Amino acid sequence: MDPDKLLLIGKITRPHGIRGEVRVSAYVDQQLHLQPGSRVIVDAPDRQPVEYRIETARSHKNGLLIGFTEVGDRSSAEAVSGASLFMPRSALPPAEPDTWYWCDLIGLAVYETNGGFLGRVESMIETGSNDVFVVRQGENERLIPAIEQVVREIDLEHGKMIVDLPEGL
């Protein structure tokens, strides 16, 4: 898979129910991109990547429940657990100025303004007021608010983010 042409848009976390639905942690706006009829590349462990068609999609707790046309029972859903979901970059509109797709931010190295390395963006959490970056370095995890006063620079070309952490964070 060419990472310049495909974007990581989510991850299947586990099966849900007996009819083949799966729980998905989405890295893109689920209402906009993960809708019935959309096609995604499912890259499951120990299997070749395969294109699936989304049959059903609905919000569930902090994620999404998706039913694929090609997955009709719990056993099939278990087989794709842990799979990464990709979509062609061409299927997504360009990001607005000073906005980024979550999938482009996952993996960025995070540094303080003084140059100290904090870790890498592991995931993001959508909250009511602002998104939060989950930054991990080994066993250490930090939650960093995705707000202008904290995030000073995002440099996708060099794979890094500069943050100015408030005291106590």
Secondary structure, DSSP 8 states (H G I E B T S, - for coil): --TTTEEEEEEEEEEETTTTEEEEEESS-HHHHS-TT-EEEEE-TTS--EEEEEEEEEEETTEEEEEETT--SHHHHHHTTT-EEEEEGGGS----TT---HHHHTT-EEEETTS-EEEEEEEEE--SS--EEEEEETTEEEEEE--TTTEEEEETTTTEEEE---TT-
